[in-house]
């Protein structure tokens, strides 16, 4: 009997041990669940507080920015009113001026109704006092305009209205800064409260885990969980959590098999973000990663639940739209994606805008397997990007030939610099008062051994993408400085040379050293070198951009903004950056003869530049009528095909010697 008892007791012990382990695990699980629920509840409360704080202060900041925008627009309307002779246009602008005043009052009242601190209230009161002072003067200007005393109205606007409006803007800028400070302070406090809640949640969870560590170590098999995580990482993108290329191909093959059985269509969308490299270069990879995550969320929220959204890497995404019967169903979804992608992104307290280009490959017309569909969709995407971005293209077999041509051109481009195939042309900028060429703009051309002379439109984007723009830009800088020094030696001592600087060049660590070295080697005086920047370069990190411009100006060179009016600049930005010259974009010059609005805008820009002590150049002058209007409204310098196309250096001397005043008279 004892032997039987002992024998019978052997199977009991493991069962009891398993039961004890199971009971301990259940108790531990309940404890962890209880503590986690408490922590999550507290964390939810603090998160709600944070959201409320952010909501209130974001609305305050938006209202403040609205006040700034309206004040600036009213200033421009006031300037434009003094320059327009058409009574109907003047009445229309006056109506708009009054409407903006009403909007301003509504926005200010909305701001006053919100929670404000003492300094915000003082700034609003100060702004109201300044507005009361400015209103009689504005009324006086409008009265002068109404009585056809436009010249007196313009003088009064420039001498009194704009300075007073600048004071109003200055107060609004201070208010904007204060609202941002208050928002950051409130957010910081809310985040601190959230950190405290998170700390207690972690502490309680840690205590609970410590109590059951022995039970958990025996019951839980971490190797299983680790294995699952590794499997997930193997088929998903680590940054966005979307399927990666491997899982995409598996899912696409399944979708293709389903389409073959049910005789349906599949749309493969190859999506590439436009100008994503500019975001990375100017704002850093952390902001770029956040943008990628936001794009992934938008794509996932836009498509159907059964559609596949994958990230291939970088800024490339693929969407697979399966089980459709018509191509129009795919195109409707593509239109939705394009619309969703251009909406602004709020990242790191910044508002970013980013579009995308989409290539579409359809099964079965554009490929019968996943490899062909992806390749053809990629080809179509590049065609969309090269056609202007923020658009889509359906694949066409002819695109393969274009893709092969681009690939060959890209290959040739790698050897173009060492083969000395880049040549430099120069286009004069003529002073309408003196009739002399004050500046020449240095422009690059590619003398391709097969395709002949190519303009920058054919290869500049490829230089940017590959980074070859840095050595090519350096050669342009050195060549242009040396050539201008030779023209100085020939007697044209006052001549300056303008050189375009790309985003990659501007932010390159060696830019200052390269500019200084080019001036030293050539002997060109620094004031004879003008660097042209696009507006987009300055809008990434404005503080860093301003510091870099100051460093360049410390060398003695001048800084110009190219294509002004088509980018992101505003009056505040013009005041912030230490600029020397604005180039009015050809878009405004093109229809200036037949579009009074364009004429008024150019006139306003000229008046603004005069007030800010900035030089001005109007580019894109292609006919006599455009030149006549620009001369009439007082544009000092022009550039364009009507004066001269870009020409090699050896043809510039005859243009420098020419008195353009006689040319203007002869063609009148």
C-alpha positions in Angstrom: 0.0 0.0 0.0 2.7 2.5 0.8 4.3 1.7 -2.5 1.0 2.2 -4.3 0.5 5.5 -2.4 3.9 6.7 -3.4 3.3 5.6 -6.9 0.0 7.3 -7.0 1.4 10.6 -5.7 3.9 11.0 -8.5 1.4 12.3 -11.1 -0.2 14.5 -8.5 2.8 16.7 -7.9 3.3 18.0 -11.5 -0.4 18.6 -11.8 -0.4 20.6 -8.6 2.7 22.5 -9.7 1.1 23.4 -13.0 -2.1 24.5 -11.2 0.0 26.6 -8.8 1.8 28.2 -11.7 -1.4 28.8 -13.6 -3.0 30.3 -10.5 0.0 32.5 -9.9 0.0 33.6 -13.5 -3.7 34.5 -13.4 -3.2 36.5 -10.2 -0.2 38.2 -11.7 -2.1 39.0 -14.8 -5.0 40.5 -12.9 -2.6 42.5 -10.8 -0.9 43.9 -13.9 -4.2 44.6 -15.6 -5.5 46.4 -12.5 -2.4 48.6 -12.2 -2.3 49.2 -15.9 -5.9 50.3 -16.0 -5.3 52.8 -13.2 -2.2 54.1 -14.9 -3.8 54.4 -18.3 -6.8 56.2 -16.8 -4.6 58.8 -15.2 -2.5 59.0 -18.3 -5.7 59.6 -20.3 -6.8 62.4 -18.0 -3.4 64.2 -18.4 -3.5 63.6 -22.2 -7.0 65.2 -22.3 -5.7 68.2 -20.4 -2.8 68.4 -22.8 -5.1 68.3 -25.8 -7.3 71.0 -24.4 -4.3 73.2 -23.7 -2.9 72.7 -27.2 -6.3 73.3 -28.8 -6.9 76.7 -27.0 -3.4 78.0 -27.6 -3.2 76.8 -31.2 -6.4 78.7 -31.9 -4.9 81.8 -30.3 -1.8 81.5 -32.5 -3.9 81.0 -35.6 -6.0 84.1 -34.8 -2.7 86.1 -34.2 -1.3 85.0 -37.5 -4.6 85.9 -39.2 -4.3 89.4 -37.7 -0.8 89.6 -39.1 -1.9 88.4 -42.6 -4.8 90.9 -42.8 -2.7 93.8 -41.6 -0.1 93.1 -44.3 -2.7 92.7 -47.0 -4.4 96.0 -46.0 -1.0 97.7 -46.3 -0.4 96.3 -49.8 -4.0 97.3 -50.9 -3.3 100.8 -49.6 -0.2 101.0 -51.7 -1.9 99.5 -54.7 -4.9 101.9 -54.4 -2.6 104.9 -54.8 -1.2 103.5 -58.1 -4.4 102.5 -59.8 -6.2 105.0 -62.0 -9.2 102.8 -63.1 -12.1 103.8 -60.8 -13.8 100.4 -61.0 -10.6 98.6 -60.0 -10.1 101.2 -57.3 -13.6 100.6 -55.9 -13.1 96.9 -55.9 -9.8 97.2 -54.0 -11.5 99.7 -51.6 -14.3 97.2 -50.9 -11.7 94.6 -50.3 -9.8 96.9 -48.0 -12.9 97.5 -45.9 -13.8 93.8 -45.9 -10.3 93.0 -44.6 -10.9 95.7 -41.9 -14.1 93.9 -40.8 -12.3 90.5 -40.8 -9.5 92.1 -38.7 -12.1 93.4 -36.2 -13.8 90.0 -36.0 -10.5 88.2 -35.5 -9.3 90.6 -32.8 -12.6 90.2 -30.9 -12.3 86.5 -31.1 -8.8 86.8 -29.6 -10.1 89.0 -26.8 -12.7 86.5 -25.9 -10.1 83.8 -25.3 -8.1 83.4 -22.1 -5.3 85.9 -22.2 -2.4 86.8 -19.9 -1.6 90.3 -18.8 1.1 90.9 -21.4 -1.2 89.7 -24.2 -4.0 92.1 -23.1 -1.5 95.0 -22.9 -0.3 94.2 -26.4 -3.8 94.1 -27.8 -4.6 97.4 -26.1 -1.5 98.9 -27.5 -2.3 97.7 -30.9 -5.9 99.1 -30.7 -4.4 102.5 -29.8 -2.1 102.4 -32.8 -5.0 101.4 -35.1 -7.0 104.4 -33.8 -4.1 106.6 -34.7 -3.6 104.9 -38.1 -7.3 105.0 -39.2 -7.6 108.8 -39.7 -4.5 108.8 -41.8 -5.8 105.8 -43.9 -9.1 107.7 -44.3 -7.1 110.7 -45.5 -5.3 108.6 -48.1 -8.5 107.1 -49.3 -10.0 110.6 -49.5 -7.1 111.8 -51.6 -7.4 108.8 -53.9 -11.2 109.4 -54.3 -10.4 113.0 -55.3 -7.8 111.8 -57.9 -4.8 113.0 -55.9 -3.0 109.7 -56.3 0.5 111.1 -56.1 -0.2 112.9 -52.8 -2.0 109.7 -51.6 1.1 107.6 -52.4 3.4 110.0 -50.6 1.2 110.1 -47.6 0.9 106.3 -47.6 4.6 105.8 -47.8 5.5 108.5 -45.3 2.9 108.0 -42.7 0.5 105.0 -43.3 3.2 102.4 -43.9 5.4 103.5 -40.9 2.3 103.5 -38.7 1.2 100.1 -40.1 4.7 98.8 -39.4 4.3 99.8 -35.8 1.0 97.9 -35.8 2.7 94.9 -37.3 5.5 95.1 -34.8 3.0 94.9 -32.0 1.3 92.0 -33.7 4.7 90.3 -34.1 5.2 90.7 -30.3 1.7 89.3 -29.7 2.5 86.4 -31.9 5.7 85.7 -30.0 3.9 86.0 -26.7 1.1 83.6 -27.7 3.8 81.1 -28.9 5.6 81.5 -25.5 2.4 81.0 -23.6 1.5 78.0 -25.7 4.9 76.4 -25.2 4.8 77.1 -21.5 1.3 75.5 -21.1 2.4 72.6 -23.3 5.5 72.1 -21.2 3.5 72.0 -17.9 1.0 69.6 -19.4 3.8 67.4 -20.7 5.4 67.5 -17.2 2.1 66.4 -15.7 1.9 63.6 -18.3 5.4 62.5 -17.4 4.5 62.3 -13.7 1.4 60.1 -14.6 3.6 58.0 -16.8 6.2 57.6 -14.1 3.6 56.4 -11.6 2.2 54.0 -14.1 5.6 52.6 -14.9 6.4 52.4 -11.2 3.3 50.5 -10.3 3.7 48.2 -13.3 7.3 47.6 -12.3 6.2 46.7 -8.8 3.6 44.3 -10.1 6.0 42.7 -12.4 8.6 42.3 -9.6 6.0 40.4 -7.5 5.4 37.9 -10.2 8.8 37.7 -11.8 9.4 34.1 -10.8 5.9 33.0 -12.1 6.4 35.0 -15.3 9.9 33.6 -15.9 8.6 30.1 -15.7 5.2 30.5 -17.5 6.0 33.0 -20.2 8.2 31.9 -23.1 10.0 35.1 -24.2 11.5 33.2 -27.1 8.1 32.9 -28.7 7.4 36.6 -28.4 10.9 37.5 -29.7 10.4 35.2 -32.6 7.1 36.8 -33.5 8.7 40.3 -33.3 11.5 39.2 -35.6 9.0 37.8 -38.0 7.1 41.1 -37.9 10.2 43.2 -38.5 11.2 40.9 -41.4 8.1 41.8 -43.3 7.2 45.3 -42.0 8.8 48.7 -42.2 10.4 49.6 -38.9 9.5 53.3 -39.1 5.9 53.2 -40.3 4.8 49.7 -39.5 3.6 49.3 -43.1 4.4 46.1 -45.1 7.9 46.2 -46.6 8.9 45.0 -50.1 8.9 41.4 -49.1 5.4 41.3 -47.7 4.2 43.6 -50.5 5.3 41.0 -53.1 3.6 38.2 -51.2 0.3 40.1 -50.9 0.5 41.3 -54.5 1.0 37.7 -55.7 -2.1 36.7 -53.7 -4.0 39.6 -55.2 -2.9 38.6 -58.7 -4.1 35.0 -58.2 -7.4 36.3 -57.0 -7.7 38.6 -60.0 -6.9 35.8 -62.4 -9.7 33.6 -60.9 -12.3 36.4 -60.8 -11.3 38.3 -64.0 -10.9 41.6 -62.1 -8.4 44.4 -62.4 -5.6 45.5 -60.1 -4.1 49.0 -59.8 -0.5 49.3 -58.6 0.3 52.9 -57.5 4.0 53.8 -57.1 4.1 57.0 -54.9 7.1 59.2 -54.5 7.1 62.4 -52.3 8.0 65.6 -54.1 10.9 67.6 -52.8 11.4 65.3 -49.8 15.1 65.7 -49.9 14.7 69.4 -49.3 12.9 68.6 -46.1 15.7 66.3 -45.0 18.4 68.7 -46.0 16.9 71.8 -44.4 15.0 70.5 -41.3 16.9 67.2 -40.6 16.2 63.5 -40.8 14.1 63.5 -37.6 11.5 65.9 -39.2 11.8 63.8 -42.4 10.9 60.6 -40.5 7.9 62.3 -38.9 6.7 63.4 -42.3 7.1 59.9 -43.6 5.0 58.6 -40.7 2.3 61.2 -41.3 2.2 60.3 -45.0 1.8 56.6 -44.1 -1.1 57.4 -41.8 -2.8 59.5 -44.5 -2.4 56.8 -47.1 -3.8 54.1 -44.8 -6.8 56.3 -43.9 -7.5 57.2 -47.5 -7.6 53.7 -49.2 -10.0 50.9 -48.5 -9.4 48.4 -45.7 -8.7 45.6 -48.2 -6.1 47.6 -50.2 -2.4 47.2 -49.5 -0.2 50.1 -48.4 3.5 49.4 -48.3 6.7 51.4 -47.9 9.6 50.4 -50.1 12.1 52.7 -48.3 13.0 56.4 -48.3 10.0 58.4 -49.5 8.6 55.7 -51.8 5.3 54.0 -51.1 3.2 51.5 -53.0 -0.6 51.1 -52.9 -2.2 48.0 -54.4 -5.9 48.5 -55.3 -7.4 45.1 -55.9 -10.8 43.7 -57.0 -11.9 46.5 -59.2 -13.7 46.3 -62.5 -12.8 49.6 -64.1 -9.8 51.9 -64.3 -11.9 54.8 -63.3 -12.3 53.3 -59.8 -8.5 53.4 -59.4 -8.3 57.0 -60.8 -10.9 58.2 -58.3 -8.8 56.8 -55.4 -5.7 58.4 -56.9 -7.4 61.8 -57.0 -8.3 61.4 -53.3 -4.7 60.5 -52.5 -3.4 63.6 -54.3 -5.9 65.8 -52.5 -5.0 64.4 -49.1 -1.3 64.6 -49.6 -1.2 68.4 -50.3 -2.9 69.3 -47.1 -0.5 70.9 -44.6 1.4 68.8 -42.1 1.9 70.0 -38.5 5.4 68.7 -37.5 7.6 69.9 -34.7 5.6 73.2 -34.4 6.0 73.7 -38.2 3.6 73.7 -41.0 4.9 71.8 -44.0 3.5 71.3 -47.4 4.4 68.3 -49.5 2.8 66.8 -52.6 3.5 63.5 -54.3 3.9 62.1 -57.8 2.0 58.8 -58.6 2.7 56.2 -61.3 0.0 53.7 -62.1 0.4 50.2 -63.5 -2.8 48.2 -64.3 -3.1 44.4 -64.3 -3.4 42.8 -66.8 -2.6 45.5 -69.4 0.7 46.7 -67.9 2.0 43.5 -66.5 1.1 40.0 -65.5 3.4 39.6 -62.5 4.4 41.7 -59.5 7.8 42.5 -60.8 6.6 44.0 -64.1 3.8 45.9 -62.5 6.1 47.5 -59.9 8.7 48.4 -62.5 6.1 49.9 -64.9 4.4 51.8 -62.1 7.8 53.2 -61.1 8.5 54.3 -64.7 5.1 56.0 -64.8 5.8 57.7 -61.5 9.0 59.2 -62.8 7.2 60.5 -65.9 4.6 62.2 -63.6 7.4 63.8 -61.5 9.3 65.0 -64.6 6.0 66.5 -66.0 5.6 68.9 -63.1 5.0 66.9 -59.9 1.8 66.7 -57.8 0.2 64.6 -60.5 -0.3 61.0 -61.7 0.4 59.1 -65.0 -0.8 55.8 -66.2 1.9 53.6 -67.6 2.5 53.6 -71.3 4.9 51.3 -73.2 6.6 54.4 -74.7 7.7 55.4 -71.2 10.3 52.6 -71.1 12.2 54.2 -74.0 12.1 57.5 -72.1 13.3 55.9 -68.9 16.2 54.2 -70.8 17.0 57.6 -72.3 17.1 59.2 -68.9 19.2 56.4 -67.5 21.7 56.9 -70.3 21.6 60.7 -69.7 22.2 60.1 -66.0 25.2 57.9 -66.8 26.6 60.5 -69.2 26.1 63.2 -66.5 28.5 61.3 -64.2 31.3 61.9 -66.7 30.3 65.3 -68.0 32.4 67.2 -65.4 35.6 65.3 -65.9 35.2 65.4 -69.7 34.8 69.2 -69.4 31.4 69.1 -71.2 29.9 71.9 -69.1 30.0 75.4 -70.6 29.0 78.7 -69.2 26.9 81.3 -70.8 26.1 84.9 -69.6 23.0 87.0 -69.9 23.2 90.8 -69.4 21.0 92.8 -67.0 20.6 96.3 -68.4 20.0 99.5 -66.4 17.2 101.4 -68.0 18.4 104.8 -66.7 22.1 104.5 -67.8 21.6 102.2 -70.7 24.6 100.2 -69.6 25.0 96.5 -68.5 25.6 96.6 -64.8 25.5 92.8 -64.2 25.7 89.6 -66.1 24.1 86.4 -64.9 26.2 83.2 -65.2 24.3 80.2 -66.5 25.3 76.6 -67.1 24.9 74.6 -70.3 25.8 71.0 -71.0 27.5 70.4 -74.4 26.4 66.7 -74.7 28.5 64.8 -77.2 25.4 63.3 -78.9 22.4 65.5 -78.0 24.2 68.8 -78.4 23.8 71.9 -76.2 21.3 71.1 -73.3 19.7 73.7 -71.1 19.6 73.2 -67.3 16.0 72.0 -67.5 17.2 68.8 -69.0 19.8 67.9 -66.3 19.7 70.2 -63.3 17.3 67.9 -61.3 19.6 65.0 -61.9 22.5 67.0 -60.6 20.5 67.8 -57.5 19.5 64.2 -56.9 23.0 62.8 -57.3 24.8 65.6 -55.4 26.9 66.4 -58.4 25.5 69.9 -58.2 28.2 70.7 -55.6 31.3 70.2 -57.8 29.5 71.6 -60.9 28.4 74.7 -58.9 31.9 75.1 -57.6 33.3 75.1 -61.2 30.6 77.7 -62.3 31.6 79.9 -59.3 35.3 79.8 -60.1 34.9 80.2 -63.8 32.4 83.1 -63.5 34.6 85.0 -61.0 37.7 84.5 -63.2 35.9 85.6 -66.3 34.4 88.7 -64.6 37.9 89.6 -63.4 39.1 89.5 -67.0 36.3 91.8 -68.0 37.3 94.2 -65.2 40.9 94.2 -66.6 39.4 95.1 -70.0 38.0 98.3 -68.5 34.5 97.3 -67.2 35.4 97.8 -63.6 31.8 98.3 -62.4 30.5 95.0 -63.8 29.1 92.4 -61.4 28.3 88.7 -62.0 25.2 86.9 -60.6 25.4 83.2 -59.8 22.5 80.9 -58.9 23.1 78.8 -55.7 21.0 75.7 -55.2 19.7 74.4 -51.9 22.4 71.7 -51.6 25.1 74.3 -52.3 23.7 76.8 -49.9 23.6 74.4 -47.0 26.9 72.7 -47.8 29.5 73.1 -45.1 32.2 74.4 -47.5 30.1 77.1 -49.1 31.8 80.1 -47.4 35.3 78.7 -47.9 34.5 78.0 -51.6 33.2 81.6 -52.2 36.2 83.1 -50.4 38.6 80.9 -52.4 37.0 81.8 -55.7 37.3 85.5 -55.0 41.0 85.1 -53.8 42.0 83.1 -56.9 40.3 85.4 -59.4 41.1 88.7 -57.7 37.5 89.7 -58.2 36.3 92.3 -55.7 33.7 90.7 -53.4 31.1 93.5 -54.1 31.2 92.4 -57.8 29.8 88.9 -56.9 26.1 88.4 -56.4 24.6 85.1 -55.2 21.0 84.3 -56.2 18.9 82.2 -53.8 15.4 80.9 -54.3 12.7 81.6 -51.7 12.4 77.9 -50.8 15.9 77.8 -49.5 15.2 80.3 -46.9 11.9 78.9 -45.6 13.3 75.7 -44.0 15.3 76.9 -41.1 15.1 80.7 -41.2 17.4 81.3 -38.3 20.1 79.2 -39.8 19.5 80.7 -43.3 19.8 84.2 -41.9 23.0 83.4 -40.1 24.5 81.9 -43.3 23.5 85.0 -45.4 25.1 87.3 -42.8 28.3 85.2 -43.0 28.3 85.5 -46.8 27.7 89.2 -46.6 30.6 89.5 -44.2 32.8 88.4 -47.2 31.5 91.4 -49.1 29.2 89.7 -51.6 25.6 90.7 -52.2 22.5 88.4 -51.9 19.6 88.3 -54.3 16.2 86.5 -54.1 15.4 84.8 -57.5 11.9 84.4 -58.8 10.4 86.6 -56.1 6.6 86.3 -55.6 6.2 82.7 -56.6 7.5 81.0 -53.4 7.0 81.3 -49.7 8.3 84.8 -48.9 6.3 87.4 -47.1 6.9 91.0 -46.0 8.1 89.7 -42.6 10.6 87.5 -44.3 12.0 90.3 -46.4 12.6 92.3 -43.3 14.2 89.4 -41.5 16.8 88.4 -44.1 19.7 90.8 -44.9 19.0 90.9 -48.7 20.3 93.3 -51.3 18.2 92.6 -54.4 14.9 91.1 -55.5 14.4 89.5 -59.0 10.7 89.9 -60.0 9.7 86.5 -61.5 8.9 86.3 -65.2 5.3 85.1 -64.3 4.4 88.7 -63.4 6.2 90.2 -66.4 4.7 87.9 -68.9 1.2 89.4 -69.1 2.0 92.8 -67.6 0.9 94.6 -70.7 -2.6 93.2 -70.7 -3.1 92.5 -67.0 -3.5 95.5 -64.8 -3.3 93.4 -61.7 0.1 92.2 -62.6 1.2 95.7 -63.3 -0.2 96.8 -59.9 1.6 94.0 -58.2 4.9 94.8 -59.9 4.4 98.4 -59.0 3.8 97.5 -55.4 6.9 95.3 -55.3 9.0 98.2 -56.7 7.6 100.6 -54.0 8.2 98.0 -51.3 11.8 97.5 -52.5 12.3 101.2 -52.5 11.1 101.4 -48.9 13.3 98.6 -47.9 16.3 100.0 -49.8 16.5 96.9 -52.1 17.6 96.8 -55.7 15.2 95.3 -58.2 15.6 93.3 -61.5 12.6 92.2 -63.7 13.4 89.0 -65.5 11.7 87.4 -68.5 11.4 90.5 -70.6 10.7 89.1 -74.1 9.1 92.0 -76.1 8.9 95.7 -76.4 5.5 96.1 -74.8 6.7 94.5 -71.6 9.7 96.8 -71.5 7.6 99.9 -72.1 5.4 99.1 -69.1 8.4 98.3 -66.9 10.0 101.6 -67.9 6.8 103.5 -67.2 6.4 102.2 -63.7 10.0 102.8 -62.9 11.6 99.4 -62.9 15.4 100.1 -62.8 16.9 97.0 -64.3 15.6 94.4 -66.8 16.8 91.0 -68.1 15.4 88.8 -70.8 15.5 87.6 -74.4 14.4 91.0 -75.7 17.7 92.4 -74.5 19.8 89.3 -75.2 19.7 85.6 -74.9 22.4 83.9 -72.8 25.6 83.9 -74.9 29.2 82.6 -74.5 31.8 84.8 -72.7 33.4 85.8 -75.9 30.2 87.5 -77.2 29.6 89.5 -74.0 32.2 92.3 -74.7 30.1 93.7 -77.6 27.1 93.8 -75.3 29.0 95.5 -72.5 30.2 98.2 -74.9 26.8 98.8 -76.2 24.7 101.9 -75.2 21.2 100.4 -74.8 19.6 103.8 -74.5 20.0 104.2 -78.2 18.5 100.8 -78.7 15.4 101.7 -76.7 15.0 104.9 -78.7 15.4 103.3 -82.0 12.8 100.7 -81.4 10.2 103.1 -79.9 
